[in-house]
Amino acid sequence: MRDLHLRTDDELCAELIELGGTAPELLRMPEMREFILPVVRGDYRLLAEYGPRADGRLACPVTAFIGTTDHGVSLKGVECWSDWTTGSLDVVQFPGGHFYLSENPARLIRDVIDRLPIRE
């Protein structure tokens, strides 16, 4: 998975289709592939090459959102965020896969807003 940015266009498209966030019809269109793939490649490159600083712990609570059927992100992996904060970690699971937020954006937005500190 760490080498997805190095894969061929067809392999990268297959990954996107498997994740379920991109319509296969779009990836069959050369002009859309030309637009989508460089952005996705950049994201995967960042995921493969980024390494946090050892002293990079946050001093605030962290909320991690995850889809219950996301095969690319495990609950155990999300719980590792607790290593990066001196505050608490709250893991919120939403029904759905990697693109769970597309299925019910209002619920996610409401959850985020409810967690924001209100200052008067």
Residue, then its C-alpha position, 0 to 999 in steps of 0.5 A: m500500500r505504501d507504493l501506490h503513488l508508483r503504480t501504473d495509471d490502471e493499477l491506481c484506478a483499480e484501487l480507487i474503484e475498490l475504495g468506492g469513492t470514484a465512479p468507474e465511468l469517470l476513470r474511463m474518461p482520459e480527460m478525467r484521469e488526467f485531472i484526477l490521477p495526479v492529485v491522488r498520486g500526490d496524496y498517496r506519495l504524501l502518505a508514503e513519505y511523510g514522517p512526523r517529528a518525534d516531538g510532534r504531540l498535540a496538546c488537545p483532544v483528538t476526535a478520529f472518524i472512521g467508516t465501520t466497513d473501511h478496509g483501508v483503515s482499521l479501528k486499531g490503526v485509528e486508535c494509534w492517534s492517542d500516541w500523538t496527543t497528550g489529550s483524550l482520543d475519541v473514536v467515532q464510527f460511521p456506517g460505511g466504507h472509506f467514503y462514509l462521509s459521502e453517505n451521510p454528510a449531515r450527520l458528520i457535520r453535525d457531529v463536528i459542530d457539536r464538538l467545537p468549543i463554543r466561546e461567547 
